[in-house]
Amino acid sequence: MRNLWEKHPNLVSWAALAVGMVIIVVFSARNVGFQPSQWAAVILATVALAGLCVWIISWDDSPGEEIVSGKEQDAASK
């Protein structure tokens, strides 16, 4: 499992978040009376949303980029 996390952290994060979100959605909507096709659509949308969340969070994980303050950036560009 650790090896999988090191090779594909976004996929593992997506899977973990999707499982948690699906559990919450199923628990919250268990008495709504959805048809099986509606459940499938809700679960599919939840898994897609979890993937989108992980993808957006990963935007900030770019290795090698350093945060440069405004003054340092201005000095470097001159």
PDB file of N, CA, C and O in Angstrom:
ATOM      1  N   MET A   1       0.834  -1.199   0.000  1.00  0.00           N
ATOM      2  CA  MET A   1       0.000   0.000   0.000  1.00  0.00           C
ATOM      3  C   MET A   1       0.874   1.257   0.000  1.00  0.00           C
ATOM      4  O   MET A   1       0.581   2.226  -0.700  1.00  0.00           O
ATOM      5  N   ARG A   2       1.932   1.230   0.779  1.00  0.00           N
ATOM      6  CA  ARG A   2       2.822   2.385   0.836  1.00  0.00           C
ATOM      7  C   ARG A   2       3.468   2.641  -0.520  1.00  0.00           C
ATOM      8  O   ARG A   2       3.640   3.788  -0.933  1.00  0.00           O
ATOM      9  N   ASN A   3       3.822   1.559  -1.205  1.00  0.00           N
ATOM     10  CA  ASN A   3       4.429   1.684  -2.522  1.00  0.00           C
ATOM     11  C   ASN A   3       3.446   2.328  -3.503  1.00  0.00           C
ATOM     12  O   ASN A   3       3.826   3.176  -4.310  1.00  0.00           O
ATOM     13  N   LEU A   4       2.197   1.920  -3.424  1.00  0.00           N
ATOM     14  CA  LEU A   4       1.165   2.513  -4.283  1.00  0.00           C
ATOM     15  C   LEU A   4       1.007   4.003  -3.981  1.00  0.00           C
ATOM     16  O   LEU A   4       0.872   4.812  -4.898  1.00  0.00           O
ATOM     17  N   TRP A   5       1.023   4.367  -2.688  1.00  0.00           N
ATOM     18  CA  TRP A   5       0.898   5.781  -2.292  1.00  0.00           C
ATOM     19  C   TRP A   5       2.058   6.599  -2.847  1.00  0.00           C
ATOM     20  O   TRP A   5       1.857   7.718  -3.319  1.00  0.00           O
ATOM     21  N   GLU A   6       3.277   6.043  -2.795  1.00  0.00           N
ATOM     22  CA  GLU A   6       4.448   6.783  -3.271  1.00  0.00           C
ATOM     23  C   GLU A   6       4.436   6.956  -4.785  1.00  0.00           C
ATOM     24  O   GLU A   6       4.899   7.974  -5.298  1.00  0.00           O
ATOM     25  N   LYS A   7       3.904   5.960  -5.505  1.00  0.00           N
ATOM     26  CA  LYS A   7       3.876   6.045  -6.968  1.00  0.00           C
ATOM     27  C   LYS A   7       2.695   6.855  -7.481  1.00  0.00           C
ATOM     28  O   LYS A   7       2.830   7.583  -8.464  1.00  0.00           O
ATOM     29  N   HIS A   8       1.544   6.742  -6.837  1.00  0.00           N
ATOM     30  CA  HIS A   8       0.321   7.392  -7.328  1.00  0.00           C
ATOM     31  C   HIS A   8      -0.465   8.029  -6.179  1.00  0.00           C
ATOM     32  O   HIS A   8      -1.552   7.560  -5.842  1.00  0.00           O
ATOM     33  N   PRO A   9       0.069   9.082  -5.581  1.00  0.00           N
ATOM     34  CA  PRO A   9      -0.629   9.669  -4.424  1.00  0.00           C
ATOM     35  C   PRO A   9      -1.993  10.262  -4.772  1.00  0.00           C
ATOM     36  O   PRO A   9      -2.910  10.221  -3.952  1.00  0.00           O
ATOM     37  N   ASN A  10      -2.136  10.807  -5.969  1.00  0.00           N
ATOM     38  CA  ASN A  10      -3.422  11.403  -6.339  1.00  0.00           C
ATOM     39  C   ASN A  10      -4.500  10.343  -6.526  1.00  0.00           C
ATOM     40  O   ASN A  10      -5.651  10.563  -6.151  1.00  0.00           O
ATOM     41  N   LEU A  11      -4.146   9.203  -7.097  1.00  0.00           N
ATOM     42  CA  LEU A  11      -5.134   8.136  -7.279  1.00  0.00           C
ATOM     43  C   LEU A  11      -5.576   7.558  -5.939  1.00  0.00           C
ATOM     44  O   LEU A  11      -6.756   7.271  -5.740  1.00  0.00           O
ATOM     45  N   VAL A  12      -4.631   7.391  -5.025  1.00  0.00           N
ATOM     46  CA  VAL A  12      -4.978   6.873  -3.699  1.00  0.00           C
ATOM     47  C   VAL A  12      -5.840   7.886  -2.954  1.00  0.00           C
ATOM     48  O   VAL A  12      -6.806   7.515  -2.288  1.00  0.00           O
ATOM     49  N   SER A  13      -5.492   9.152  -3.066  1.00  0.00           N
ATOM     50  CA  SER A  13      -6.299  10.199  -2.431  1.00  0.00           C
ATOM     51  C   SER A  13      -7.697  10.234  -3.023  1.00  0.00           C
ATOM     52  O   SER A  13      -8.683  10.379  -2.300  1.00  0.00           O
ATOM     53  N   TRP A  14      -7.780  10.100  -4.333  1.00  0.00           N
ATOM     54  CA  TRP A  14      -9.079  10.085  -5.007  1.00  0.00           C
ATOM     55  C   TRP A  14      -9.925   8.917  -4.511  1.00  0.00           C
ATOM     56  O   TRP A  14     -11.103   9.086  -4.196  1.00  0.00           O
ATOM     57  N   ALA A  15      -9.329   7.747  -4.444  1.00  0.00           N
ATOM     58  CA  ALA A  15     -10.077   6.563  -3.992  1.00  0.00           C
ATOM     59  C   ALA A  15     -10.560   6.730  -2.552  1.00  0.00           C
ATOM     60  O   ALA A  15     -11.716   6.441  -2.242  1.00  0.00           O
ATOM     61  N   ALA A  16      -9.676   7.195  -1.682  1.00  0.00           N
ATOM     62  CA  ALA A  16     -10.051   7.359  -0.276  1.00  0.00           C
ATOM     63  C   ALA A  16     -11.146   8.410  -0.111  1.00  0.00           C
ATOM     64  O   ALA A  16     -12.113   8.195   0.621  1.00  0.00           O
ATOM     65  N   LEU A  17     -10.995   9.536  -0.786  1.00  0.00           N
ATOM     66  CA  LEU A  17     -12.007  10.590  -0.694  1.00  0.00           C
ATOM     67  C   LEU A  17     -13.328  10.130  -1.299  1.00  0.00           C
ATOM     68  O   LEU A  17     -14.393  10.415  -0.751  1.00  0.00           O
ATOM     69  N   ALA A  18     -13.269   9.426  -2.418  1.00  0.00           N
ATOM     70  CA  ALA A  18     -14.490   8.945  -3.065  1.00  0.00           C
ATOM     71  C   ALA A  18     -15.242   7.965  -2.174  1.00  0.00           C
ATOM     72  O   ALA A  18     -16.466   8.043  -2.069  1.00  0.00           O
ATOM     73  N   VAL A  19     -14.532   7.050  -1.537  1.00  0.00           N
ATOM     74  CA  VAL A  19     -15.187   6.089  -0.646  1.00  0.00           C
ATOM     75  C   VAL A  19     -15.882   6.827   0.500  1.00  0.00           C
ATOM     76  O   VAL A  19     -17.039   6.549   0.818  1.00  0.00           O
ATOM     77  N   GLY A  20     -15.173   7.757   1.108  1.00  0.00           N
ATOM     78  CA  GLY A  20     -15.761   8.519   2.205  1.00  0.00           C
ATOM     79  C   GLY A  20     -16.968   9.326   1.776  1.00  0.00           C
ATOM     80  O   GLY A  20     -17.979   9.362   2.478  1.00  0.00           O
ATOM     81  N   MET A  21     -16.868   9.973   0.629  1.00  0.00           N
ATOM     82  CA  MET A  21     -17.979  10.792   0.149  1.00  0.00           C
ATOM     83  C   MET A  21     -19.188   9.936  -0.228  1.00  0.00           C
ATOM     84  O   MET A  21     -20.326  10.327   0.032  1.00  0.00           O
ATOM     85  N   VAL A  22     -18.951   8.777  -0.837  1.00  0.00           N
ATOM     86  CA  VAL A  22     -20.054   7.895  -1.206  1.00  0.00           C
ATOM     87  C   VAL A  22     -20.756   7.376   0.045  1.00  0.00           C
ATOM     88  O   VAL A  22     -21.984   7.295   0.081  1.00  0.00           O
ATOM     89  N   ILE A  23     -19.986   7.029   1.062  1.00  0.00           N
ATOM     90  CA  ILE A  23     -20.593   6.582   2.320  1.00  0.00           C
ATOM     91  C   ILE A  23     -21.490   7.670   2.897  1.00  0.00           C
ATOM     92  O   ILE A  23     -22.606   7.391   3.337  1.00  0.00           O
ATOM     93  N   ILE A  24     -21.007   8.905   2.897  1.00  0.00           N
ATOM     94  CA  ILE A  24     -21.790  10.010   3.437  1.00  0.00           C
ATOM     95  C   ILE A  24     -23.059  10.250   2.603  1.00  0.00           C
ATOM     96  O   ILE A  24     -24.134  10.468   3.161  1.00  0.00           O
ATOM     97  N   VAL A  25     -22.933  10.209   1.274  1.00  0.00           N
ATOM     98  CA  VAL A  25     -24.092  10.434   0.409  1.00  0.00           C
ATOM     99  C   VAL A  25     -25.127   9.325   0.586  1.00  0.00           C
ATOM    100  O   VAL A  25     -26.322   9.601   0.692  1.00  0.00           O
ATOM    101  N   VAL A  26     -24.674   8.082   0.619  1.00  0.00           N
ATOM    102  CA  VAL A  26     -25.607   6.961   0.782  1.00  0.00           C
ATOM    103  C   VAL A  26     -26.304   7.045   2.139  1.00  0.00           C
ATOM    104  O   VAL A  26     -27.511   6.824   2.238  1.00  0.00           O
ATOM    105  N   PHE A  27     -25.547   7.362   3.171  1.00  0.00           N
ATOM    106  CA  PHE A  27     -26.140   7.491   4.501  1.00  0.00           C
ATOM    107  C   PHE A  27     -27.154   8.631   4.545  1.00  0.00           C
ATOM    108  O   PHE A  27     -28.227   8.492   5.132  1.00  0.00           O
ATOM    109  N   SER A  28     -26.814   9.745   3.931  1.00  0.00           N
ATOM    110  CA  SER A  28     -27.684  10.920   3.975  1.00  0.00           C
ATOM    111  C   SER A  28     -28.946  10.751   3.127  1.00  0.00           C
ATOM    112  O   SER A  28     -29.996  11.291   3.473  1.00  0.00           O
ATOM    113  N   ALA A  29     -28.854  10.015   2.032  1.00  0.00           N
ATOM    114  CA  ALA A  29     -29.986   9.909   1.111  1.00  0.00           C
ATOM    115  C   ALA A  29     -30.647   8.531   1.140  1.00  0.00           C
ATOM    116  O   ALA A  29     -31.352   8.161   0.201  1.00  0.00           O
ATOM    117  N   ARG A  30     -30.423   7.781   2.202  1.00  0.00           N
ATOM    118  CA  ARG A  30     -30.943   6.406   2.246  1.00  0.00           C
ATOM    119  C   ARG A  30     -32.465   6.347   2.258  1.00  0.00           C
ATOM    120  O   ARG A  30     -33.030   5.343   1.824  1.00  0.00           O
ATOM    121  N   ASN A  31     -33.139   7.364   2.729  1.00  0.00           N
ATOM    122  CA  ASN A  31     -34.604   7.349   2.812  1.00  0.00           C
ATOM    123  C   ASN A  31     -35.280   8.191   1.735  1.00  0.00           C
ATOM    124  O   ASN A  31     -36.475   8.472   1.825  1.00  0.00           O
ATOM    125  N   VAL A  32     -34.532   8.589   0.732  1.00  0.00           N
ATOM    126  CA  VAL A  32     -35.080   9.456  -0.308  1.00  0.00           C
ATOM    127  C   VAL A  32     -35.942   8.671  -1.296  1.00  0.00           C
ATOM    128  O   VAL A  32     -36.900   9.215  -1.845  1.00  0.00           O
ATOM    129  N   GLY A  33     -35.620   7.424  -1.523  1.00  0.00           N
ATOM    130  CA  GLY A  33     -36.402   6.608  -2.448  1.00  0.00           C
ATOM    131  C   GLY A  33     -35.897   6.652  -3.875  1.00  0.00           C
ATOM    132  O   GLY A  33     -36.688   6.557  -4.813  1.00  0.00           O
ATOM    133  N   PHE A  34     -34.593   6.794  -4.054  1.00  0.00           N
ATOM    134  CA  PHE A  34     -34.012   6.792  -5.395  1.00  0.00           C
ATOM    135  C   PHE A  34     -34.199   5.437  -6.065  1.00  0.00           C
ATOM    136  O   PHE A  34     -34.215   4.396  -5.409  1.00  0.00           O
ATOM    137  N   GLN A  35     -34.340   5.475  -7.371  1.00  0.00           N
ATOM    138  CA  GLN A  35     -34.325   4.262  -8.189  1.00  0.00           C
ATOM    139  C   GLN A  35     -32.854   3.841  -8.369  1.00  0.00           C
ATOM    140  O   GLN A  35     -31.956   4.658  -8.167  1.00  0.00           O
ATOM    141  N   PRO A  36     -32.599   2.583  -8.745  1.00  0.00           N
ATOM    142  CA  PRO A  36     -31.204   2.139  -8.927  1.00  0.00           C
ATOM    143  C   PRO A  36     -30.408   2.997  -9.912  1.00  0.00           C
ATOM    144  O   PRO A  36     -29.225   3.260  -9.692  1.00  0.00           O
ATOM    145  N   SER A  37     -31.046   3.429 -10.987  1.00  0.00           N
ATOM    146  CA  SER A  37     -30.324   4.278 -11.948  1.00  0.00           C
ATOM    147  C   SER A  37     -29.997   5.645 -11.345  1.00  0.00           C
ATOM    148  O   SER A  37     -28.964   6.233 -11.664  1.00  0.00           O
ATOM    149  N   GLN A  38     -30.868   6.146 -10.483  1.00  0.00           N
ATOM    150  CA  GLN A  38     -30.604   7.421  -9.819  1.00  0.00           C
ATOM    151  C   GLN A  38     -29.458   7.266  -8.816  1.00  0.00           C
ATOM    152  O   GLN A  38     -28.603   8.145  -8.708  1.00  0.00           O
ATOM    153  N   TRP A  39     -29.442   6.145  -8.081  1.00  0.00           N
ATOM    154  CA  TRP A  39     -28.326   5.882  -7.171  1.00  0.00           C
ATOM    155  C   TRP A  39     -27.015   5.830  -7.943  1.00  0.00           C
ATOM    156  O   TRP A  39     -26.009   6.393  -7.512  1.00  0.00           O
ATOM    157  N   ALA A  40     -27.032   5.155  -9.085  1.00  0.00           N
ATOM    158  CA  ALA A  40     -25.819   5.048  -9.900  1.00  0.00           C
ATOM    159  C   ALA A  40     -25.336   6.426 -10.344  1.00  0.00           C
ATOM    160  O   ALA A  40     -24.139   6.713 -10.309  1.00  0.00           O
ATOM    161  N   ALA A  41     -26.269   7.272 -10.758  1.00  0.00           N
ATOM    162  CA  ALA A  41     -25.900   8.616 -11.200  1.00  0.00           C
ATOM    163  C   ALA A  41     -25.350   9.449 -10.047  1.00  0.00           C
ATOM    164  O   ALA A  41     -24.366  10.169 -10.219  1.00  0.00           O
ATOM    165  N   VAL A  42     -25.970   9.360  -8.883  1.00  0.00           N
ATOM    166  CA  VAL A  42     -25.496  10.122  -7.721  1.00  0.00           C
ATOM    167  C   VAL A  42     -24.110   9.640  -7.297  1.00  0.00           C
ATOM    168  O   VAL A  42     -23.232  10.449  -6.999  1.00  0.00           O
ATOM    169  N   ILE A  43     -23.918   8.338  -7.271  1.00  0.00           N
ATOM    170  CA  ILE A  43     -22.610   7.794  -6.872  1.00  0.00           C
ATOM    171  C   ILE A  43     -21.543   8.145  -7.901  1.00  0.00           C
ATOM    172  O   ILE A  43     -20.422   8.493  -7.531  1.00  0.00           O
ATOM    173  N   LEU A  44     -21.874   8.059  -9.183  1.00  0.00           N
ATOM    174  CA  LEU A  44     -20.926   8.427 -10.229  1.00  0.00           C
ATOM    175  C   LEU A  44     -20.540   9.906 -10.129  1.00  0.00           C
ATOM    176  O   LEU A  44     -19.366  10.256 -10.253  1.00  0.00           O
ATOM    177  N   ALA A  45     -21.522  10.760  -9.906  1.00  0.00           N
ATOM    178  CA  ALA A  45     -21.237  12.191  -9.754  1.00  0.00           C
ATOM    179  C   ALA A  45     -20.389  12.456  -8.518  1.00  0.00           C
ATOM    180  O   ALA A  45     -19.530  13.337  -8.537  1.00  0.00           O
ATOM    181  N   THR A  46     -20.618  11.708  -7.446  1.00  0.00           N
ATOM    182  CA  THR A  46     -19.840  11.872  -6.221  1.00  0.00           C
ATOM    183  C   THR A  46     -18.396  11.462  -6.435  1.00  0.00           C
ATOM    184  O   THR A  46     -17.484  12.152  -5.978  1.00  0.00           O
ATOM    185  N   VAL A  47     -18.173  10.349  -7.122  1.00  0.00           N
ATOM    186  CA  VAL A  47     -16.808   9.894  -7.411  1.00  0.00           C
ATOM    187  C   VAL A  47     -16.103  10.896  -8.325  1.00  0.00           C
ATOM    188  O   VAL A  47     -14.926  11.194  -8.125  1.00  0.00           O
ATOM    189  N   ALA A  48     -16.813  11.412  -9.318  1.00  0.00           N
ATOM    190  CA  ALA A  48     -16.220  12.425 -10.200  1.00  0.00           C
ATOM    191  C   ALA A  48     -15.873  13.694  -9.434  1.00  0.00           C
ATOM    192  O   ALA A  48     -14.825  14.294  -9.674  1.00  0.00           O
ATOM    193  N   LEU A  49     -16.733  14.106  -8.521  1.00  0.00           N
ATOM    194  CA  LEU A  49     -16.460  15.288  -7.710  1.00  0.00           C
ATOM    195  C   LEU A  49     -15.239  15.075  -6.820  1.00  0.00           C
ATOM    196  O   LEU A  49     -14.434  15.989  -6.638  1.00  0.00           O
ATOM    197  N   ALA A  50     -15.102  13.882  -6.271  1.00  0.00           N
ATOM    198  CA  ALA A  50     -13.922  13.579  -5.451  1.00  0.00           C
ATOM    199  C   ALA A  50     -12.655  13.681  -6.296  1.00  0.00           C
ATOM    200  O   ALA A  50     -11.646  14.215  -5.836  1.00  0.00           O
ATOM    201  N   GLY A  51     -12.700  13.177  -7.514  1.00  0.00           N
ATOM    202  CA  GLY A  51     -11.546  13.290  -8.404  1.00  0.00           C
ATOM    203  C   GLY A  51     -11.220  14.731  -8.735  1.00  0.00           C
ATOM    204  O   GLY A  51     -10.051  15.114  -8.774  1.00  0.00           O
ATOM    205  N   LEU A  52     -12.245  15.531  -8.972  1.00  0.00           N
ATOM    206  CA  LEU A  52     -12.037  16.948  -9.254  1.00  0.00           C
ATOM    207  C   LEU A  52     -11.407  17.661  -8.058  1.00  0.00           C
ATOM    208  O   LEU A  52     -10.516  18.494  -8.224  1.00  0.00           O
ATOM    209  N   CYS A  53     -11.867  17.333  -6.866  1.00  0.00           N
ATOM    210  CA  CYS A  53     -11.304  17.934  -5.651  1.00  0.00           C
ATOM    211  C   CYS A  53      -9.826  17.603  -5.497  1.00  0.00           C
ATOM    212  O   CYS A  53      -9.018  18.483  -5.202  1.00  0.00           O
ATOM    213  N   VAL A  54      -9.473  16.338  -5.697  1.00  0.00           N
ATOM    214  CA  VAL A  54      -8.072  15.925  -5.578  1.00  0.00           C
ATOM    215  C   VAL A  54      -7.236  16.589  -6.659  1.00  0.00           C
ATOM    216  O   VAL A  54      -6.106  17.004  -6.405  1.00  0.00           O
ATOM    217  N   TRP A  55      -7.781  16.691  -7.852  1.00  0.00           N
ATOM    218  CA  TRP A  55      -7.047  17.330  -8.944  1.00  0.00           C
ATOM    219  C   TRP A  55      -6.780  18.798  -8.621  1.00  0.00           C
ATOM    220  O   TRP A  55      -5.665  19.276  -8.830  1.00  0.00           O
ATOM    221  N   ILE A  56      -7.776  19.519  -8.118  1.00  0.00           N
ATOM    222  CA  ILE A  56      -7.593  20.932  -7.778  1.00  0.00           C
ATOM    223  C   ILE A  56      -6.590  21.091  -6.641  1.00  0.00           C
ATOM    224  O   ILE A  56      -5.743  21.984  -6.677  1.00  0.00           O
ATOM    225  N   ILE A  57      -6.682  20.239  -5.646  1.00  0.00           N
ATOM    226  CA  ILE A  57      -5.729  20.313  -4.530  1.00  0.00           C
ATOM    227  C   ILE A  57      -4.312  20.034  -5.009  1.00  0.00           C
ATOM    228  O   ILE A  57      -3.359  20.602  -4.475  1.00  0.00           O
ATOM    229  N   SER A  58      -4.158  19.167  -6.009  1.00  0.00           N
ATOM    230  CA  SER A  58      -2.822  18.813  -6.493  1.00  0.00           C
ATOM    231  C   SER A  58      -2.166  19.929  -7.298  1.00  0.00           C
ATOM    232  O   SER A  58      -0.965  19.856  -7.562  1.00  0.00           O
ATOM    233  N   TRP A  59      -2.900  20.948  -7.695  1.00  0.00           N
ATOM    234  CA  TRP A  59      -2.297  22.057  -8.424  1.00  0.00           C
ATOM    235  C   TRP A  59      -1.177  22.704  -7.627  1.00  0.00           C
ATOM    236  O   TRP A  59      -0.225  23.223  -8.211  1.00  0.00           O
ATOM    237  N   ASP A  60      -1.274  22.682  -6.318  1.00  0.00           N
ATOM    238  CA  ASP A  60      -0.285  23.337  -5.475  1.00  0.00           C
ATOM    239  C   ASP A  60       0.899  22.427  -5.154  1.00  0.00           C
ATOM    240  O   ASP A  60       1.807  22.841  -4.434  1.00  0.00           O
ATOM    241  N   ASP A  61       0.911  21.202  -5.669  1.00  0.00           N
ATOM    242  CA  ASP A  61       1.960  20.239  -5.341  1.00  0.00           C
ATOM    243  C   ASP A  61       3.087  20.199  -6.358  1.00  0.00           C
ATOM    244  O   ASP A  61       3.776  19.184  -6.461  1.00  0.00           O
ATOM    245  N   SER A  62       3.295  21.258  -7.104  1.00  0.00           N
ATOM    246  CA  SER A  62       4.333  21.256  -8.120  1.00  0.00           C
ATOM    247  C   SER A  62       5.705  21.253  -7.471  1.00  0.00           C
ATOM    248  O   SER A  62       6.061  22.220  -6.797  1.00  0.00           O
ATOM    249  N   PRO A  63       6.496  20.182  -7.655  1.00  0.00           N
ATOM    250  CA  PRO A  63       7.819  20.136  -7.041  1.00  0.00           C
ATOM    251  C   PRO A  63       8.774  21.093  -7.746  1.00  0.00           C
ATOM    252  O   PRO A  63       8.667  21.307  -8.954  1.00  0.00           O
ATOM    253  N   GLY A  64       9.681  21.650  -7.011  1.00  0.00           N
ATOM    254  CA  GLY A  64      10.689  22.511  -7.581  1.00  0.00           C
ATOM    255  C   GLY A  64      10.306  23.974  -7.645  1.00  0.00           C
ATOM    256  O   GLY A  64      11.160  24.819  -7.911  1.00  0.00           O
ATOM    257  N   GLU A  65       9.073  24.288  -7.414  1.00  0.00           N
ATOM    258  CA  GLU A  65       8.664  25.687  -7.419  1.00  0.00           C
ATOM    259  C   GLU A  65       8.811  26.257  -6.022  1.00  0.00           C
ATOM    260  O   GLU A  65       8.361  25.664  -5.042  1.00  0.00           O
ATOM    261  N   GLU A  66       9.436  27.399  -5.947  1.00  0.00           N
ATOM    262  CA  GLU A  66       9.599  28.046  -4.653  1.00  0.00           C
ATOM    263  C   GLU A  66       8.733  29.291  -4.602  1.00  0.00           C
ATOM    264  O   GLU A  66       8.531  29.962  -5.614  1.00  0.00           O
ATOM    265  N   ILE A  67       8.236  29.586  -3.445  1.00  0.00           N
ATOM    266  CA  ILE A  67       7.430  30.788  -3.263  1.00  0.00           C
ATOM    267  C   ILE A  67       8.380  31.980  -3.172  1.00  0.00           C
ATOM    268  O   ILE A  67       9.286  32.006  -2.339  1.00  0.00           O
ATOM    269  N   VAL A  68       8.160  32.949  -4.030  1.00  0.00           N
ATOM    270  CA  VAL A  68       9.009  34.131  -4.070  1.00  0.00           C
ATOM    271  C   VAL A  68       8.138  35.330  -3.736  1.00  0.00           C
ATOM    272  O   VAL A  68       7.058  35.508  -4.300  1.00  0.00           O
ATOM    273  N   SER A  69       8.622  36.148  -2.814  1.00  0.00           N
ATOM    274  CA  SER A  69       7.847  37.327  -2.445  1.00  0.00           C
ATOM    275  C   SER A  69       7.858  38.341  -3.586  1.00  0.00           C
ATOM    276  O   SER A  69       8.675  38.249  -4.502  1.00  0.00           O
ATOM    277  N   GLY A  70       6.964  39.286  -3.522  1.00  0.00           N
ATOM    278  CA  GLY A  70       6.846  40.293  -4.573  1.00  0.00           C
ATOM    279  C   GLY A  70       8.106  41.101  -4.780  1.00  0.00           C
ATOM    280  O   GLY A  70       8.475  41.375  -5.922  1.00  0.00           O
ATOM    281  N   LYS A  71       8.785  41.494  -3.699  1.00  0.00           N
ATOM    282  CA  LYS A  71      10.008  42.297  -3.813  1.00  0.00           C
ATOM    283  C   LYS A  71      11.120  41.489  -4.465  1.00  0.00           C
ATOM    284  O   LYS A  71      11.843  42.006  -5.317  1.00  0.00           O
ATOM    285  N   GLU A  72      11.264  40.225  -4.075  1.00  0.00           N
ATOM    286  CA  GLU A  72      12.298  39.375  -4.665  1.00  0.00           C
ATOM    287  C   GLU A  72      12.021  39.135  -6.141  1.00  0.00           C
ATOM    288  O   GLU A  72      12.951  39.085  -6.946  1.00  0.00           O
ATOM    289  N   GLN A  73      10.753  38.985  -6.505  1.00  0.00           N
ATOM    290  CA  GLN A  73      10.392  38.751  -7.893  1.00  0.00           C
ATOM    291  C   GLN A  73      10.687  39.994  -8.728  1.00  0.00           C
ATOM    292  O   GLN A  73      11.173  39.880  -9.854  1.00  0.00           O
ATOM    293  N   ASP A  74      10.399  41.176  -8.190  1.00  0.00           N
ATOM    294  CA  ASP A  74      10.688  42.415  -8.909  1.00  0.00           C
ATOM    295  C   ASP A  74      12.187  42.584  -9.111  1.00  0.00           C
ATOM    296  O   ASP A  74      12.628  43.008 -10.180  1.00  0.00           O
ATOM    297  N   ALA A  75      12.970  42.256  -8.093  1.00  0.00           N
ATOM    298  CA  ALA A  75      14.421  42.377  -8.196  1.00  0.00           C
ATOM    299  C   ALA A  75      14.974  41.380  -9.198  1.00  0.00           C
ATOM    300  O   ALA A  75      15.918  41.695  -9.923  1.00  0.00           O
ATOM    301  N   ALA A  76      14.409  40.195  -9.253  1.00  0.00           N
ATOM    302  CA  ALA A  76      14.896  39.168 -10.170  1.00  0.00           C
ATOM    303  C   ALA A  76      14.562  39.509 -11.615  1.00  0.00           C
ATOM    304  O   ALA A  76      15.295  39.128 -12.528  1.00  0.00           O
ATOM    305  N   SER A  77      13.472  40.218 -11.827  1.00  0.00           N
ATOM    306  CA  SER A  77      13.067  40.526 -13.203  1.00  0.00           C
ATOM    307  C   SER A  77      13.814  41.733 -13.778  1.00  0.00           C
ATOM    308  O   SER A  77      13.731  41.986 -14.980  1.00  0.00           O
ATOM    309  N   LYS A  78      14.534  42.472 -12.952  1.00  0.00           N
ATOM    310  CA  LYS A  78      15.255  43.664 -13.446  1.00  0.00           C
ATOM    311  C   LYS A  78      16.614  43.306 -13.966  1.00  0.00           C
ATOM    312  O   LYS A  78      17.352  44.182 -14.418  1.00  0.00           O
TER     313      LYS A  78
END
